[in-house]
Amino acid sequence: MAILECENVTKAFGGLRAIDQFSCKIYEGEIVGLIGPNGAGKSTLFDIITGFCKPDDGDVILKHNSVRNLHPHQICQMGVCRTFQIVQPFATLTALENVIVGSSLRCSSLRKAREKALDIISFVGLEASRNEKAANLNEDGLRRLELARALATKPDLLLLDEVMAGLNQTELLRFLDLIKKLQKGGLTIFCIEHVMEAIMSISDRVIVLDFGKKISEGLPAEVSNDKKVIEAYLGVDYGTP
């Protein structure tokens, strides 16, 4: 069953169409990668899906219900949460306190919210840093904290916006393992990532945006060999002898 459907979604800023009649379906339990050159419209699409930006045209359907006119907190309550490309934690709060903010959405008491947050902190590998202020965490810790805060809202659909940016190879592999565990637990994931090796290794399907338009969609191997995708990334003109 499709948990998310985008139907001809369009968004313009001035004369620039950041998203141009974009349509897709995300099915329960899969990982879908979203790739494209810088400025292709990927984060704008996530903004639209999660209510931070309203589409000019088209619709976003979550679990058979339109969410195009809902606010971010309403969409979050319906089971959709996202991370952000630039991590902005509550810097003066501890890692645990940051996650408690997220878990409070689903918990009836602070005690239960703390218990849930502790479980998530442990899952993402931040247990040793749980009492550290967010401002003191390194890049890997911040990325794990961003993931933990999103998971704390208990989403059915998780949107990851370059959540692995800035990680070294060892940290990257550990993060990929976390994402695979989340999928095995039943979570549906829509993921923006510039590390091609990473996105191709975990995605069931890959969607490619260029100048706001979907130019390719399919299995990772199919997309990576698509001439339109190669041209978008490398500027190769296949029409030239």
Secondary structure, 3 states (H helix, E strand, C coil): CEEEEEEEEEEEECCEEEEEEEEEEEECCCEEEEECCCCCCHHHHHHHHCCCCCCCEEEEEECCEECCCCCHHHHHHCCEEECCCCCCCCCCCEHHHHHHHHHCCCCCCHHHHHHHHHHHHHHHCCHHHCCCEHHHCCHHHHHHHHHHHHHHCCCCEEEEECCCCCCCHHHHHHHHHHHHHHHHCCCEEEEECCCHHHHHHHCCEEEEEECCEEEEEECHHHHHCCHHHHHHHHCCCCCCC
